[in-house]
Amino acid sequence: MFDSKITRRGFAVTATTGAAAIGLLGASVKSADAYQGNMERALSSLYQALGSLREATADKGGHRVRAMNLISEAIGETQAGIEFAAERGG
């Protein structure tokens, strides 16, 4: 059966990730013509991956931290792509 208990850490990560994604969705879409559905879905997936890595145990020989850094970089590049397209009308 599904365990409905959530840890404070899990809740904080989920809330932070969700709030960031919602804020980015609103900020990155300047007009209906500029909506980047695939990019927005990719951004959401990246935030989910980052949240999962943050919840993972730390002992991964530095690979977990490197993956988190690379995902953060990918988030920045995805946001830049969305903004680039929005400035040019989609």
N, C-alpha and C positions, 0 to 999 in steps of 0.2 A: 504494500500500500504506500501511497505517497506520504512522505514525512513533511508536514506543513511548517515545521520549525525552521526559522531562518536565523543565522548568526548575525550579530551586529556588523561584523566585517562584511559578510555577504550582502547584507542590506545596504551598507554604505557604498560598496562597489557598484551594486546594481543601480542604486539611486543616482550616484554620480555619473555613471555611464549613460543612463537614460536621460538625465538632465542635460548632459553635454550634447548628446545626439539630438535631442529636441531643439536645443538652442542653436546648434549648427544647421539643422534643417531649416529653421526659420530665418537665420541670418544669411544663409547661402543662396536662397531662392529669392531673387529680386522681382521676378515677374513670372507669369504662367509660361511664357515663351522660353524662359531660361531653366525650366525644371529639368534636372538631370537624374531621372529615375534610376538608371543603372549605377551612376556614381553615388547617389544617395544610399542605395542598398549596399554598395561596397563599403561606404563609410560606416554604416550601421554594423556590418559584419566585422570590420576592423575593430570597432569599439567593443564588440562582444568578445572577440579574440583577446584583446588587451585585458579585459576584465577577467577572463578565465585564467590567463597567465598570472595576473596579480594574485589570484586565489590559490594558485598552485604552490606546492612546497618549494622552498627556496633552493634546496641543494640539487642543482642541476649543472654544476661545473661552469657557471657563468652563461650557459646557453639560454636559459629562461630570460635573464636580464637582457642579453643581446637581442633575443626575439622581441621583447617588449620595446626596446629602442628602435628596432627596425619597423615595427608596427606603428610606433609613434611617428616615425619619418613617413611611412606610407599614408598615415592619416593626414599629415601636413600636405603631402603631394596631391592627395585626392581632393582636399579642400581647395588647394590652389587651382586645380583643374576645374572644379565647379565654379569658382570665382571667375576664372578666365572666360569660361563659356557664358557666364551670366553677364559679364561686361560687354559681350559681343552678341547678346540677344539669344543665346541658346546654342 
